[in-house]
């Protein structure tokens, strides 16, 4: 499966933004999806994960209550709705997929998108 992330941009503190991750291939329903992010000079950080049937969700502590992950089967797209954005959310956001639910463990995901940059100004 190939993943294409989009929706990043420059926003202000407190704004909202929605990222999209579109998957190619007819088997989108077989994949668990996740979002990770990496800020300049920092390690990759887990953001959110959703199971293939949207029955299981996992969120990183820093985004709980502000970010929501979802999947739309008809369009083969996973979303990350980000609210109450802070400067600390500034990073390149990557979507990932795997047939096995990997939760917060990046090494469990075999497929990765190219990343989309989110910049939150103070």
Phi and psi restraints in degrees (range 20) as a CNS / XPLOR table:
assign (resid 1 and name C) (resid 2 and name N)
       (resid 2 and name CA) (resid 2 and name C) 1.0 -111.2 20.0 2
assign (resid 2 and name N) (resid 2 and name CA)
       (resid 2 and name C) (resid 3 and name N) 1.0 140.6 20.0 2
assign (resid 2 and name C) (resid 3 and name N)
       (resid 3 and name CA) (resid 3 and name C) 1.0 -117.9 20.0 2
assign (resid 3 and name N) (resid 3 and name CA)
       (resid 3 and name C) (resid 4 and name N) 1.0 138.1 20.0 2
assign (resid 3 and name C) (resid 4 and name N)
       (resid 4 and name CA) (resid 4 and name C) 1.0 -126.5 20.0 2
assign (resid 4 and name N) (resid 4 and name CA)
       (resid 4 and name C) (resid 5 and name N) 1.0 110.8 20.0 2
assign (resid 4 and name C) (resid 5 and name N)
       (resid 5 and name CA) (resid 5 and name C) 1.0 -92.8 20.0 2
assign (resid 5 and name N) (resid 5 and name CA)
       (resid 5 and name C) (resid 6 and name N) 1.0 145.5 20.0 2
assign (resid 5 and name C) (resid 6 and name N)
       (resid 6 and name CA) (resid 6 and name C) 1.0 -156.0 20.0 2
assign (resid 6 and name N) (resid 6 and name CA)
       (resid 6 and name C) (resid 7 and name N) 1.0 170.7 20.0 2
assign (resid 6 and name C) (resid 7 and name N)
       (resid 7 and name CA) (resid 7 and name C) 1.0 106.7 20.0 2
assign (resid 7 and name N) (resid 7 and name CA)
       (resid 7 and name C) (resid 8 and name N) 1.0 -4.5 20.0 2
assign (resid 7 and name C) (resid 8 and name N)
       (resid 8 and name CA) (resid 8 and name C) 1.0 -69.7 20.0 2
assign (resid 8 and name N) (resid 8 and name CA)
       (resid 8 and name C) (resid 9 and name N) 1.0 167.4 20.0 2
assign (resid 8 and name C) (resid 9 and name N)
       (resid 9 and name CA) (resid 9 and name C) 1.0 171.2 20.0 2
assign (resid 9 and name N) (resid 9 and name CA)
       (resid 9 and name C) (resid 10 and name N) 1.0 -171.0 20.0 2
assign (resid 9 and name C) (resid 10 and name N)
       (resid 10 and name CA) (resid 10 and name C) 1.0 -101.7 20.0 2
assign (resid 10 and name N) (resid 10 and name CA)
       (resid 10 and name C) (resid 11 and name N) 1.0 121.8 20.0 2
assign (resid 10 and name C) (resid 11 and name N)
       (resid 11 and name CA) (resid 11 and name C) 1.0 -132.2 20.0 2
assign (resid 11 and name N) (resid 11 and name CA)
       (resid 11 and name C) (resid 12 and name N) 1.0 172.0 20.0 2
assign (resid 11 and name C) (resid 12 and name N)
       (resid 12 and name CA) (resid 12 and name C) 1.0 -103.0 20.0 2
assign (resid 12 and name N) (resid 12 and name CA)
       (resid 12 and name C) (resid 13 and name N) 1.0 160.9 20.0 2
assign (resid 12 and name C) (resid 13 and name N)
       (resid 13 and name CA) (resid 13 and name C) 1.0 -53.6 20.0 2
assign (resid 13 and name N) (resid 13 and name CA)
       (resid 13 and name C) (resid 14 and name N) 1.0 132.6 20.0 2
assign (resid 13 and name C) (resid 14 and name N)
       (resid 14 and name CA) (resid 14 and name C) 1.0 92.8 20.0 2
assign (resid 14 and name N) (resid 14 and name CA)
       (resid 14 and name C) (resid 15 and name N) 1.0 -12.7 20.0 2
assign (resid 14 and name C) (resid 15 and name N)
       (resid 15 and name CA) (resid 15 and name C) 1.0 -74.3 20.0 2
assign (resid 15 and name N) (resid 15 and name CA)
       (resid 15 and name C) (resid 16 and name N) 1.0 171.6 20.0 2
assign (resid 15 and name C) (resid 16 and name N)
       (resid 16 and name CA) (resid 16 and name C) 1.0 -119.0 20.0 2
assign (resid 16 and name N) (resid 16 and name CA)
       (resid 16 and name C) (resid 17 and name N) 1.0 155.6 20.0 2
assign (resid 16 and name C) (resid 17 and name N)
       (resid 17 and name CA) (resid 17 and name C) 1.0 -153.4 20.0 2
assign (resid 17 and name N) (resid 17 and name CA)
       (resid 17 and name C) (resid 18 and name N) 1.0 145.8 20.0 2
assign (resid 17 and name C) (resid 18 and name N)
       (resid 18 and name CA) (resid 18 and name C) 1.0 -120.8 20.0 2
assign (resid 18 and name N) (resid 18 and name CA)
       (resid 18 and name C) (resid 19 and name N) 1.0 123.3 20.0 2
assign (resid 18 and name C) (resid 19 and name N)
       (resid 19 and name CA) (resid 19 and name C) 1.0 -95.6 20.0 2
assign (resid 19 and name N) (resid 19 and name CA)
       (resid 19 and name C) (resid 20 and name N) 1.0 147.3 20.0 2
assign (resid 19 and name C) (resid 20 and name N)
       (resid 20 and name CA) (resid 20 and name C) 1.0 -122.6 20.0 2
assign (resid 20 and name N) (resid 20 and name CA)
       (resid 20 and name C) (resid 21 and name N) 1.0 148.3 20.0 2
assign (resid 20 and name C) (resid 21 and name N)
       (resid 21 and name CA) (resid 21 and name C) 1.0 -135.6 20.0 2
assign (resid 21 and name N) (resid 21 and name CA)
       (resid 21 and name C) (resid 22 and name N) 1.0 107.5 20.0 2
assign (resid 21 and name C) (resid 22 and name N)
       (resid 22 and name CA) (resid 22 and name C) 1.0 -98.8 20.0 2
assign (resid 22 and name N) (resid 22 and name CA)
       (resid 22 and name C) (resid 23 and name N) 1.0 129.9 20.0 2
assign (resid 22 and name C) (resid 23 and name N)
       (resid 23 and name CA) (resid 23 and name C) 1.0 -104.4 20.0 2
assign (resid 23 and name N) (resid 23 and name CA)
       (resid 23 and name C) (resid 24 and name N) 1.0 139.0 20.0 2
assign (resid 23 and name C) (resid 24 and name N)
       (resid 24 and name CA) (resid 24 and name C) 1.0 -90.5 20.0 2
assign (resid 24 and name N) (resid 24 and name CA)
       (resid 24 and name C) (resid 25 and name N) 1.0 159.1 20.0 2
assign (resid 24 and name C) (resid 25 and name N)
       (resid 25 and name CA) (resid 25 and name C) 1.0 98.6 20.0 2
assign (resid 25 and name N) (resid 25 and name CA)
       (resid 25 and name C) (resid 26 and name N) 1.0 153.6 20.0 2
assign (resid 25 and name C) (resid 26 and name N)
       (resid 26 and name CA) (resid 26 and name C) 1.0 -85.2 20.0 2
assign (resid 26 and name N) (resid 26 and name CA)
       (resid 26 and name C) (resid 27 and name N) 1.0 1.6 20.0 2
assign (resid 26 and name C) (resid 27 and name N)
       (resid 27 and name CA) (resid 27 and name C) 1.0 -111.9 20.0 2
assign (resid 27 and name N) (resid 27 and name CA)
       (resid 27 and name C) (resid 28 and name N) 1.0 34.1 20.0 2
assign (resid 27 and name C) (resid 28 and name N)
       (resid 28 and name CA) (resid 28 and name C) 1.0 -56.3 20.0 2
assign (resid 28 and name N) (resid 28 and name CA)
       (resid 28 and name C) (resid 29 and name N) 1.0 -34.0 20.0 2
assign (resid 28 and name C) (resid 29 and name N)
       (resid 29 and name CA) (resid 29 and name C) 1.0 -67.0 20.0 2
assign (resid 29 and name N) (resid 29 and name CA)
       (resid 29 and name C) (resid 30 and name N) 1.0 -15.5 20.0 2
assign (resid 29 and name C) (resid 30 and name N)
       (resid 30 and name CA) (resid 30 and name C) 1.0 -86.8 20.0 2
assign (resid 30 and name N) (resid 30 and name CA)
       (resid 30 and name C) (resid 31 and name N) 1.0 -3.6 20.0 2
assign (resid 30 and name C) (resid 31 and name N)
       (resid 31 and name CA) (resid 31 and name C) 1.0 -111.3 20.0 2
assign (resid 31 and name N) (resid 31 and name CA)
       (resid 31 and name C) (resid 32 and name N) 1.0 138.9 20.0 2
assign (resid 31 and name C) (resid 32 and name N)
       (resid 32 and name CA) (resid 32 and name C) 1.0 -86.9 20.0 2
assign (resid 32 and name N) (resid 32 and name CA)
       (resid 32 and name C) (resid 33 and name N) 1.0 142.6 20.0 2
assign (resid 32 and name C) (resid 33 and name N)
       (resid 33 and name CA) (resid 33 and name C) 1.0 -120.0 20.0 2
assign (resid 33 and name N) (resid 33 and name CA)
       (resid 33 and name C) (resid 34 and name N) 1.0 156.1 20.0 2
assign (resid 33 and name C) (resid 34 and name N)
       (resid 34 and name CA) (resid 34 and name C) 1.0 -153.2 20.0 2
assign (resid 34 and name N) (resid 34 and name CA)
       (resid 34 and name C) (resid 35 and name N) 1.0 160.9 20.0 2
assign (resid 34 and name C) (resid 35 and name N)
       (resid 35 and name CA) (resid 35 and name C) 1.0 -123.0 20.0 2
assign (resid 35 and name N) (resid 35 and name CA)
       (resid 35 and name C) (resid 36 and name N) 1.0 136.0 20.0 2
assign (resid 35 and name C) (resid 36 and name N)
       (resid 36 and name CA) (resid 36 and name C) 1.0 -126.7 20.0 2
assign (resid 36 and name N) (resid 36 and name CA)
       (resid 36 and name C) (resid 37 and name N) 1.0 164.5 20.0 2
assign (resid 36 and name C) (resid 37 and name N)
       (resid 37 and name CA) (resid 37 and name C) 1.0 -142.8 20.0 2
assign (resid 37 and name N) (resid 37 and name CA)
       (resid 37 and name C) (resid 38 and name N) 1.0 156.2 20.0 2
assign (resid 37 and name C) (resid 38 and name N)
       (resid 38 and name CA) (resid 38 and name C) 1.0 -140.9 20.0 2
assign (resid 38 and name N) (resid 38 and name CA)
       (resid 38 and name C) (resid 39 and name N) 1.0 117.8 20.0 2
assign (resid 38 and name C) (resid 39 and name N)
       (resid 39 and name CA) (resid 39 and name C) 1.0 -88.2 20.0 2
assign (resid 39 and name N) (resid 39 and name CA)
       (resid 39 and name C) (resid 40 and name N) 1.0 156.5 20.0 2
assign (resid 39 and name C) (resid 40 and name N)
       (resid 40 and name CA) (resid 40 and name C) 1.0 -55.2 20.0 2
assign (resid 40 and name N) (resid 40 and name CA)
       (resid 40 and name C) (resid 41 and name N) 1.0 127.2 20.0 2
assign (resid 40 and name C) (resid 41 and name N)
       (resid 41 and name CA) (resid 41 and name C) 1.0 78.1 20.0 2
assign (resid 41 and name N) (resid 41 and name CA)
       (resid 41 and name C) (resid 42 and name N) 1.0 4.8 20.0 2
assign (resid 41 and name C) (resid 42 and name N)
       (resid 42 and name CA) (resid 42 and name C) 1.0 -119.9 20.0 2
assign (resid 42 and name N) (resid 42 and name CA)
       (resid 42 and name C) (resid 43 and name N) 1.0 163.9 20.0 2
assign (resid 42 and name C) (resid 43 and name N)
       (resid 43 and name CA) (resid 43 and name C) 1.0 -77.2 20.0 2
assign (resid 43 and name N) (resid 43 and name CA)
       (resid 43 and name C) (resid 44 and name N) 1.0 160.0 20.0 2
assign (resid 43 and name C) (resid 44 and name N)
       (resid 44 and name CA) (resid 44 and name C) 1.0 -63.1 20.0 2
assign (resid 44 and name N) (resid 44 and name CA)
       (resid 44 and name C) (resid 45 and name N) 1.0 138.0 20.0 2
assign (resid 44 and name C) (resid 45 and name N)
       (resid 45 and name CA) (resid 45 and name C) 1.0 -122.9 20.0 2
assign (resid 45 and name N) (resid 45 and name CA)
       (resid 45 and name C) (resid 46 and name N) 1.0 137.1 20.0 2
assign (resid 45 and name C) (resid 46 and name N)
       (resid 46 and name CA) (resid 46 and name C) 1.0 -72.4 20.0 2
assign (resid 46 and name N) (resid 46 and name CA)
       (resid 46 and name C) (resid 47 and name N) 1.0 137.4 20.0 2
assign (resid 46 and name C) (resid 47 and name N)
       (resid 47 and name CA) (resid 47 and name C) 1.0 -111.3 20.0 2
assign (resid 47 and name N) (resid 47 and name CA)
       (resid 47 and name C) (resid 48 and name N) 1.0 -58.9 20.0 2
assign (resid 47 and name C) (resid 48 and name N)
       (resid 48 and name CA) (resid 48 and name C) 1.0 -161.6 20.0 2
assign (resid 48 and name N) (resid 48 and name CA)
       (resid 48 and name C) (resid 49 and name N) 1.0 154.5 20.0 2
assign (resid 48 and name C) (resid 49 and name N)
       (resid 49 and name CA) (resid 49 and name C) 1.0 -141.1 20.0 2
assign (resid 49 and name N) (resid 49 and name CA)
       (resid 49 and name C) (resid 50 and name N) 1.0 151.1 20.0 2
assign (resid 49 and name C) (resid 50 and name N)
       (resid 50 and name CA) (resid 50 and name C) 1.0 -138.1 20.0 2
assign (resid 50 and name N) (resid 50 and name CA)
       (resid 50 and name C) (resid 51 and name N) 1.0 139.2 20.0 2
assign (resid 50 and name C) (resid 51 and name N)
       (resid 51 and name CA) (resid 51 and name C) 1.0 -77.2 20.0 2
assign (resid 51 and name N) (resid 51 and name CA)
       (resid 51 and name C) (resid 52 and name N) 1.0 165.4 20.0 2
assign (resid 51 and name C) (resid 52 and name N)
       (resid 52 and name CA) (resid 52 and name C) 1.0 -57.8 20.0 2
assign (resid 52 and name N) (resid 52 and name CA)
       (resid 52 and name C) (resid 53 and name N) 1.0 -33.2 20.0 2
assign (resid 52 and name C) (resid 53 and name N)
       (resid 53 and name CA) (resid 53 and name C) 1.0 -101.2 20.0 2
assign (resid 53 and name N) (resid 53 and name CA)
       (resid 53 and name C) (resid 54 and name N) 1.0 12.5 20.0 2
assign (resid 53 and name C) (resid 54 and name N)
       (resid 54 and name CA) (resid 54 and name C) 1.0 60.7 20.0 2
assign (resid 54 and name N) (resid 54 and name CA)
       (resid 54 and name C) (resid 55 and name N) 1.0 26.0 20.0 2
assign (resid 54 and name C) (resid 55 and name N)
       (resid 55 and name CA) (resid 55 and name C) 1.0 -95.8 20.0 2
assign (resid 55 and name N) (resid 55 and name CA)
       (resid 55 and name C) (resid 56 and name N) 1.0 -15.8 20.0 2
assign (resid 55 and name C) (resid 56 and name N)
       (resid 56 and name CA) (resid 56 and name C) 1.0 -128.4 20.0 2
assign (resid 56 and name N) (resid 56 and name CA)
       (resid 56 and name C) (resid 57 and name N) 1.0 136.1 20.0 2
assign (resid 56 and name C) (resid 57 and name N)
       (resid 57 and name CA) (resid 57 and name C) 1.0 -132.3 20.0 2
assign (resid 57 and name N) (resid 57 and name CA)
       (resid 57 and name C) (resid 58 and name N) 1.0 145.2 20.0 2
assign (resid 57 and name C) (resid 58 and name N)
       (resid 58 and name CA) (resid 58 and name C) 1.0 -137.5 20.0 2
assign (resid 58 and name N) (resid 58 and name CA)
       (resid 58 and name C) (resid 59 and name N) 1.0 137.8 20.0 2
assign (resid 58 and name C) (resid 59 and name N)
       (resid 59 and name CA) (resid 59 and name C) 1.0 -128.8 20.0 2
assign (resid 59 and name N) (resid 59 and name CA)
       (resid 59 and name C) (resid 60 and name N) 1.0 146.1 20.0 2
assign (resid 59 and name C) (resid 60 and name N)
       (resid 60 and name CA) (resid 60 and name C) 1.0 -70.9 20.0 2
assign (resid 60 and name N) (resid 60 and name CA)
       (resid 60 and name C) (resid 61 and name N) 1.0 150.2 20.0 2
assign (resid 60 and name C) (resid 61 and name N)
       (resid 61 and name CA) (resid 61 and name C) 1.0 -59.5 20.0 2
assign (resid 61 and name N) (resid 61 and name CA)
       (resid 61 and name C) (resid 62 and name N) 1.0 -34.0 20.0 2
assign (resid 61 and name C) (resid 62 and name N)
       (resid 62 and name CA) (resid 62 and name C) 1.0 -74.6 20.0 2
assign (resid 62 and name N) (resid 62 and name CA)
       (resid 62 and name C) (resid 63 and name N) 1.0 -12.4 20.0 2
assign (resid 62 and name C) (resid 63 and name N)
       (resid 63 and name CA) (resid 63 and name C) 1.0 -119.7 20.0 2
assign (resid 63 and name N) (resid 63 and name CA)
       (resid 63 and name C) (resid 64 and name N) 1.0 -4.0 20.0 2
assign (resid 63 and name C) (resid 64 and name N)
       (resid 64 and name CA) (resid 64 and name C) 1.0 -56.3 20.0 2
assign (resid 64 and name N) (resid 64 and name CA)
       (resid 64 and name C) (resid 65 and name N) 1.0 133.6 20.0 2
assign (resid 64 and name C) (resid 65 and name N)
       (resid 65 and name CA) (resid 65 and name C) 1.0 84.9 20.0 2
assign (resid 65 and name N) (resid 65 and name CA)
       (resid 65 and name C) (resid 66 and name N) 1.0 -11.0 20.0 2
assign (resid 65 and name C) (resid 66 and name N)
       (resid 66 and name CA) (resid 66 and name C) 1.0 -115.8 20.0 2
assign (resid 66 and name N) (resid 66 and name CA)
       (resid 66 and name C) (resid 67 and name N) 1.0 -34.8 20.0 2
assign (resid 66 and name C) (resid 67 and name N)
       (resid 67 and name CA) (resid 67 and name C) 1.0 -108.6 20.0 2
assign (resid 67 and name N) (resid 67 and name CA)
       (resid 67 and name C) (resid 68 and name N) 1.0 148.1 20.0 2
assign (resid 67 and name C) (resid 68 and name N)
       (resid 68 and name CA) (resid 68 and name C) 1.0 -135.0 20.0 2
assign (resid 68 and name N) (resid 68 and name CA)
       (resid 68 and name C) (resid 69 and name N) 1.0 129.0 20.0 2
assign (resid 68 and name C) (resid 69 and name N)
       (resid 69 and name CA) (resid 69 and name C) 1.0 -102.2 20.0 2
assign (resid 69 and name N) (resid 69 and name CA)
       (resid 69 and name C) (resid 70 and name N) 1.0 144.1 20.0 2
assign (resid 69 and name C) (resid 70 and name N)
       (resid 70 and name CA) (resid 70 and name C) 1.0 -151.4 20.0 2
assign (resid 70 and name N) (resid 70 and name CA)
       (resid 70 and name C) (resid 71 and name N) 1.0 165.5 20.0 2
assign (resid 70 and name C) (resid 71 and name N)
       (resid 71 and name CA) (resid 71 and name C) 1.0 -129.1 20.0 2
assign (resid 71 and name N) (resid 71 and name CA)
       (resid 71 and name C) (resid 72 and name N) 1.0 142.6 20.0 2
assign (resid 71 and name C) (resid 72 and name N)
       (resid 72 and name CA) (resid 72 and name C) 1.0 -122.4 20.0 2
assign (resid 72 and name N) (resid 72 and name CA)
       (resid 72 and name C) (resid 73 and name N) 1.0 104.0 20.0 2
assign (resid 72 and name C) (resid 73 and name N)
       (resid 73 and name CA) (resid 73 and name C) 1.0 -62.1 20.0 2
assign (resid 73 and name N) (resid 73 and name CA)
       (resid 73 and name C) (resid 74 and name N) 1.0 -41.3 20.0 2
assign (resid 73 and name C) (resid 74 and name N)
       (resid 74 and name CA) (resid 74 and name C) 1.0 -60.2 20.0 2
assign (resid 74 and name N) (resid 74 and name CA)
       (resid 74 and name C) (resid 75 and name N) 1.0 -30.5 20.0 2
assign (resid 74 and name C) (resid 75 and name N)
       (resid 75 and name CA) (resid 75 and name C) 1.0 -108.9 20.0 2
assign (resid 75 and name N) (resid 75 and name CA)
       (resid 75 and name C) (resid 76 and name N) 1.0 7.8 20.0 2
assign (resid 75 and name C) (resid 76 and name N)
       (resid 76 and name CA) (resid 76 and name C) 1.0 53.3 20.0 2
assign (resid 76 and name N) (resid 76 and name CA)
       (resid 76 and name C) (resid 77 and name N) 1.0 41.0 20.0 2
assign (resid 76 and name C) (resid 77 and name N)
       (resid 77 and name CA) (resid 77 and name C) 1.0 -127.5 20.0 2
assign (resid 77 and name N) (resid 77 and name CA)
       (resid 77 and name C) (resid 78 and name N) 1.0 136.2 20.0 2
assign (resid 77 and name C) (resid 78 and name N)
       (resid 78 and name CA) (resid 78 and name C) 1.0 -106.3 20.0 2
assign (resid 78 and name N) (resid 78 and name CA)
       (resid 78 and name C) (resid 79 and name N) 1.0 145.8 20.0 2
assign (resid 78 and name C) (resid 79 and name N)
       (resid 79 and name CA) (resid 79 and name C) 1.0 -123.8 20.0 2
assign (resid 79 and name N) (resid 79 and name CA)
       (resid 79 and name C) (resid 80 and name N) 1.0 153.8 20.0 2
assign (resid 79 and name C) (resid 80 and name N)
       (resid 80 and name CA) (resid 80 and name C) 1.0 -130.5 20.0 2
assign (resid 80 and name N) (resid 80 and name CA)
       (resid 80 and name C) (resid 81 and name N) 1.0 105.4 20.0 2
assign (resid 80 and name C) (resid 81 and name N)
       (resid 81 and name CA) (resid 81 and name C) 1.0 -87.4 20.0 2
assign (resid 81 and name N) (resid 81 and name CA)
       (resid 81 and name C) (resid 82 and name N) 1.0 120.7 20.0 2
assign (resid 81 and name C) (resid 82 and name N)
       (resid 82 and name CA) (resid 82 and name C) 1.0 -116.0 20.0 2
assign (resid 82 and name N) (resid 82 and name CA)
       (resid 82 and name C) (resid 83 and name N) 1.0 121.0 20.0 2
assign (resid 82 and name C) (resid 83 and name N)
       (resid 83 and name CA) (resid 83 and name C) 1.0 -118.7 20.0 2
assign (resid 83 and name N) (resid 83 and name CA)
       (resid 83 and name C) (resid 84 and name N) 1.0 161.6 20.0 2
assign (resid 83 and name C) (resid 84 and name N)
       (resid 84 and name CA) (resid 84 and name C) 1.0 49.7 20.0 2
assign (resid 84 and name N) (resid 84 and name CA)
       (resid 84 and name C) (resid 85 and name N) 1.0 50.1 20.0 2
assign (resid 84 and name C) (resid 85 and name N)
       (resid 85 and name CA) (resid 85 and name C) 1.0 -65.5 20.0 2
assign (resid 85 and name N) (resid 85 and name CA)
       (resid 85 and name C) (resid 86 and name N) 1.0 145.4 20.0 2
assign (resid 85 and name C) (resid 86 and name N)
       (resid 86 and name CA) (resid 86 and name C) 1.0 -123.7 20.0 2
assign (resid 86 and name N) (resid 86 and name CA)
       (resid 86 and name C) (resid 87 and name N) 1.0 160.3 20.0 2
assign (resid 86 and name C) (resid 87 and name N)
       (resid 87 and name CA) (resid 87 and name C) 1.0 -56.3 20.0 2
assign (resid 87 and name N) (resid 87 and name CA)
       (resid 87 and name C) (resid 88 and name N) 1.0 -30.7 20.0 2
assign (resid 87 and name C) (resid 88 and name N)
       (resid 88 and name CA) (resid 88 and name C) 1.0 -67.9 20.0 2
assign (resid 88 and name N) (resid 88 and name CA)
       (resid 88 and name C) (resid 89 and name N) 1.0 -10.5 20.0 2
assign (resid 88 and name C) (resid 89 and name N)
       (resid 89 and name CA) (resid 89 and name C) 1.0 -85.4 20.0 2
assign (resid 89 and name N) (resid 89 and name CA)
       (resid 89 and name C) (resid 90 and name N) 1.0 -5.7 20.0 2
assign (resid 89 and name C) (resid 90 and name N)
       (resid 90 and name CA) (resid 90 and name C) 1.0 -62.3 20.0 2
assign (resid 90 and name N) (resid 90 and name CA)
       (resid 90 and name C) (resid 91 and name N) 1.0 123.6 20.0 2
assign (resid 90 and name C) (resid 91 and name N)
       (resid 91 and name CA) (resid 91 and name C) 1.0 -178.1 20.0 2
assign (resid 91 and name N) (resid 91 and name CA)
       (resid 91 and name C) (resid 92 and name N) 1.0 169.6 20.0 2
assign (resid 91 and name C) (resid 92 and name N)
       (resid 92 and name CA) (resid 92 and name C) 1.0 -87.6 20.0 2
assign (resid 92 and name N) (resid 92 and name CA)
       (resid 92 and name C) (resid 93 and name N) 1.0 126.2 20.0 2
assign (resid 92 and name C) (resid 93 and name N)
       (resid 93 and name CA) (resid 93 and name C) 1.0 -101.1 20.0 2
assign (resid 93 and name N) (resid 93 and name CA)
       (resid 93 and name C) (resid 94 and name N) 1.0 130.3 20.0 2
assign (resid 93 and name C) (resid 94 and name N)
       (resid 94 and name CA) (resid 94 and name C) 1.0 -118.3 20.0 2
assign (resid 94 and name N) (resid 94 and name CA)
       (resid 94 and name C) (resid 95 and name N) 1.0 138.1 20.0 2
assign (resid 94 and name C) (resid 95 and name N)
       (resid 95 and name CA) (resid 95 and name C) 1.0 -99.5 20.0 2
assign (resid 95 and name N) (resid 95 and name CA)
       (resid 95 and name C) (resid 96 and name N) 1.0 152.9 20.0 2
assign (resid 95 and name C) (resid 96 and name N)
       (resid 96 and name CA) (resid 96 and name C) 1.0 -142.4 20.0 2
assign (resid 96 and name N) (resid 96 and name CA)
       (resid 96 and name C) (resid 97 and name N) 1.0 156.8 20.0 2
assign (resid 96 and name C) (resid 97 and name N)
       (resid 97 and name CA) (resid 97 and name C) 1.0 -145.1 20.0 2
assign (resid 97 and name N) (resid 97 and name CA)
       (resid 97 and name C) (resid 98 and name N) 1.0 152.0 20.0 2
assign (resid 97 and name C) (resid 98 and name N)
       (resid 98 and name CA) (resid 98 and name C) 1.0 -161.7 20.0 2
assign (resid 98 and name N) (resid 98 and name CA)
       (resid 98 and name C) (resid 99 and name N) 1.0 155.9 20.0 2
assign (resid 98 and name C) (resid 99 and name N)
       (resid 99 and name CA) (resid 99 and name C) 1.0 -75.7 20.0 2
assign (resid 99 and name N) (resid 99 and name CA)
       (resid 99 and name C) (resid 100 and name N) 1.0 -16.2 20.0 2
assign (resid 99 and name C) (resid 100 and name N)
       (resid 100 and name CA) (resid 100 and name C) 1.0 -111.6 20.0 2
assign (resid 100 and name N) (resid 100 and name CA)
       (resid 100 and name C) (resid 101 and name N) 1.0 137.7 20.0 2
assign (resid 100 and name C) (resid 101 and name N)
       (resid 101 and name CA) (resid 101 and name C) 1.0 -66.5 20.0 2
assign (resid 101 and name N) (resid 101 and name CA)
       (resid 101 and name C) (resid 102 and name N) 1.0 115.6 20.0 2
assign (resid 101 and name C) (resid 102 and name N)
       (resid 102 and name CA) (resid 102 and name C) 1.0 -98.3 20.0 2
assign (resid 102 and name N) (resid 102 and name CA)
       (resid 102 and name C) (resid 103 and name N) 1.0 -9.1 20.0 2
assign (resid 102 and name C) (resid 103 and name N)
       (resid 103 and name CA) (resid 103 and name C) 1.0 57.6 20.0 2
assign (resid 103 and name N) (resid 103 and name CA)
       (resid 103 and name C) (resid 104 and name N) 1.0 -128.6 20.0 2
assign (resid 103 and name C) (resid 104 and name N)
       (resid 104 and name CA) (resid 104 and name C) 1.0 -91.9 20.0 2
assign (resid 104 and name N) (resid 104 and name CA)
       (resid 104 and name C) (resid 105 and name N) 1.0 4.8 20.0 2
assign (resid 104 and name C) (resid 105 and name N)
       (resid 105 and name CA) (resid 105 and name C) 1.0 -94.4 20.0 2
assign (resid 105 and name N) (resid 105 and name CA)
       (resid 105 and name C) (resid 106 and name N) 1.0 107.0 20.0 2
assign (resid 105 and name C) (resid 106 and name N)
       (resid 106 and name CA) (resid 106 and name C) 1.0 -63.1 20.0 2
assign (resid 106 and name N) (resid 106 and name CA)
       (resid 106 and name C) (resid 107 and name N) 1.0 -30.6 20.0 2
assign (resid 106 and name C) (resid 107 and name N)
       (resid 107 and name CA) (resid 107 and name C) 1.0 -74.0 20.0 2
assign (resid 107 and name N) (resid 107 and name CA)
       (resid 107 and name C) (resid 108 and name N) 1.0 -3.7 20.0 2
assign (resid 107 and name C) (resid 108 and name N)
       (resid 108 and name CA) (resid 108 and name C) 1.0 -92.8 20.0 2
assign (resid 108 and name N) (resid 108 and name CA)
       (resid 108 and name C) (resid 109 and name N) 1.0 -1.6 20.0 2
assign (resid 108 and name C) (resid 109 and name N)
       (resid 109 and name CA) (resid 109 and name C) 1.0 -105.5 20.0 2
assign (resid 109 and name N) (resid 109 and name CA)
       (resid 109 and name C) (resid 110 and name N) 1.0 125.5 20.0 2
assign (resid 109 and name C) (resid 110 and name N)
       (resid 110 and name CA) (resid 110 and name C) 1.0 -88.5 20.0 2
assign (resid 110 and name N) (resid 110 and name CA)
       (resid 110 and name C) (resid 111 and name N) 1.0 -23.7 20.0 2
assign (resid 110 and name C) (resid 111 and name N)
       (resid 111 and name CA) (resid 111 and name C) 1.0 -119.3 20.0 2
assign (resid 111 and name N) (resid 111 and name CA)
       (resid 111 and name C) (resid 112 and name N) 1.0 135.3 20.0 2
assign (resid 111 and name C) (resid 112 and name N)
       (resid 112 and name CA) (resid 112 and name C) 1.0 -134.9 20.0 2
assign (resid 112 and name N) (resid 112 and name CA)
       (resid 112 and name C) (resid 113 and name N) 1.0 144.2 20.0 2
assign (resid 112 and name C) (resid 113 and name N)
       (resid 113 and name CA) (resid 113 and name C) 1.0 -85.5 20.0 2
assign (resid 113 and name N) (resid 113 and name CA)
       (resid 113 and name C) (resid 114 and name N) 1.0 177.8 20.0 2
assign (resid 113 and name C) (resid 114 and name N)
       (resid 114 and name CA) (resid 114 and name C) 1.0 -84.1 20.0 2
assign (resid 114 and name N) (resid 114 and name CA)
       (resid 114 and name C) (resid 115 and name N) 1.0 -12.0 20.0 2
assign (resid 114 and name C) (resid 115 and name N)
       (resid 115 and name CA) (resid 115 and name C) 1.0 96.5 20.0 2
assign (resid 115 and name N) (resid 115 and name CA)
       (resid 115 and name C) (resid 116 and name N) 1.0 146.4 20.0 2
assign (resid 115 and name C) (resid 116 and name N)
       (resid 116 and name CA) (resid 116 and name C) 1.0 -136.6 20.0 2
assign (resid 116 and name N) (resid 116 and name CA)
       (resid 116 and name C) (resid 117 and name N) 1.0 135.0 20.0 2
assign (resid 116 and name C) (resid 117 and name N)
       (resid 117 and name CA) (resid 117 and name C) 1.0 -86.4 20.0 2
assign (resid 117 and name N) (resid 117 and name CA)
       (resid 117 and name C) (resid 118 and name N) 1.0 129.5 20.0 2
assign (resid 117 and name C) (resid 118 and name N)
       (resid 118 and name CA) (resid 118 and name C) 1.0 -116.5 20.0 2
assign (resid 118 and name N) (resid 118 and name CA)
       (resid 118 and name C) (resid 119 and name N) 1.0 125.0 20.0 2
assign (resid 118 and name C) (resid 119 and name N)
       (resid 119 and name CA) (resid 119 and name C) 1.0 -122.7 20.0 2
assign (resid 119 and name N) (resid 119 and name CA)
       (resid 119 and name C) (resid 120 and name N) 1.0 124.1 20.0 2
assign (resid 119 and name C) (resid 120 and name N)
       (resid 120 and name CA) (resid 120 and name C) 1.0 -112.6 20.0 2
assign (resid 120 and name N) (resid 120 and name CA)
       (resid 120 and name C) (resid 121 and name N) 1.0 116.7 20.0 2
assign (resid 120 and name C) (resid 121 and name N)
       (resid 121 and name CA) (resid 121 and name C) 1.0 -90.8 20.0 2
assign (resid 121 and name N) (resid 121 and name CA)
       (resid 121 and name C) (resid 122 and name N) 1.0 149.9 20.0 2
